């Protein structure tokens, strides 16, 4: 894997790519050596555009490592939640075929190896409650508010 750390409005983000695509995006920095790689550069550019409200769908290739079948189903569903929209943990559980697995969806979201690009921040508690997020609730709120603002601005233009 090749690694990079970028600055963002929500703090440092650590990126990792392999020969297939983006395989890690975590909140915070890393002590791993930083590498030069075109895919890392492209991912950083897309994240910059996302935070500027100019990008609503990432196009970098993904290499989603590991995970149980259930976790991989949840991660796939995360990628289908439209920009600016939210689903509850219960909604995601129903969609992946286990309506009683809302807590397990939360665990799978916590284990999401590619935060933001696989948008686990779009998954909220029942009634829209801001609960659980590896990057912290203020970060989750920031991402959801960014997407809501961009969505509204797009509708009004």
Number of C-alpha atoms within 10 A of each C-alpha: 12 18 20 21 23 18 14 13 12 15 13 15 21 22 28 24 23 16 10 11 17 24 19 22 22 19 20 15 15 15 8 11 9 14 14 10 14 10 20 23 14 13 23 20 12 20 22 17 14 20 16 12 16 12 16 18 12 16 11 14 13 17 17 18 12 11 15 9 9 17 21 17 18 27 26 14 17 24 17 11 17 13 17 17 12 19 20 19 26 22 19 24 23 14 13 19 11 15 13 12 18 19 13 17 26 25 15 20 25 16 16 27 22 24 22 21 24 23 23 29 27 24 28 22 18 14 8 12 10 17 14 17 19 16 17 13 14 12 17 24 15 14 21 20 13 16 21 15 14 20 16 11 11 10 8 7 5
